[in-house]
Amino acid sequence: MQPQVRINLPFPVTDVETIAILAAALTIVYIAGTYWKHRTLMNYAHWFQDNLSNHGRVQFASHGHAGLMVKCQAKNSSLTELHFALSLGARENLIYYPLAPFTRDFDRIDCWAVLRKPVESSLRIMKRTDRKGITIAEKSPTLTSVESNALQKLGYVMFASNSTSALAAVSKASIPTRLGASANVESIEIDRASSKMHLVAKLEKKTLPQLVGFMFELGNSL
């Protein structure tokens, strides 16, 4: 029978004190996390206002500290409208910090754009690790897998409704080069029926200018 090991604390802690300490920690993290998210979203809003106002009218819709919606009615561009949805990780929740590396609960940006001209092929490019997205694409009746060595070297796979047109569009828009310079991009989707483009990426302030520029350049290249 192994002897029991007891740890003697320098001062006794009762159950009530333990609960009080935990409650205090939860409260501090909630207040600090909420404040940080609010300030961060405000900074992003100012960035979009300063950098997109030259492209067209910019509008905002706030979802508290949970996220931010940005709409730009573009002019003098191949895009008529751009929509951005910013969502931040749940930093106001104490369990976010130990679980974030496993849940991949990173800050995220979804970008949508409406193209002025129709495109010849629907297209989906996503990271090879996105098994759910790949399964959905494989089951699509209109999409087939398209081989692209340049994309595969970067860890992406591609599906399209017209492989010839898709490869030509990827080459013309220099998508592999842009993806290689912007590792934050998770997926790109272009829908032929609606002439809409959707890009998903990890959100980081230092890469945001490059990401938004990617949207405009990609739209102008299609």
Secondary structure, 3 states (H helix, E strand, C coil): CCCCCCCCCCCCCCHHHHHHHHHHHHHHHHHHHHHHHHHHHHHHHHHHHHHHCCCEEEEEEECCCCEEEEEEEECCCCEEEEEEEEECCCCCCCCHHHHHHHHCCCCEEEEEEEECCCCCCCEEEEECCCHHHHHHHHHCCCCEEECCHHHHHCCEEEEECCHHHHHHHHHHCCHHHHHHHCCCEEEEEEECCCCEEEEEEECCHHHHHHHHHHHHHHHHHC
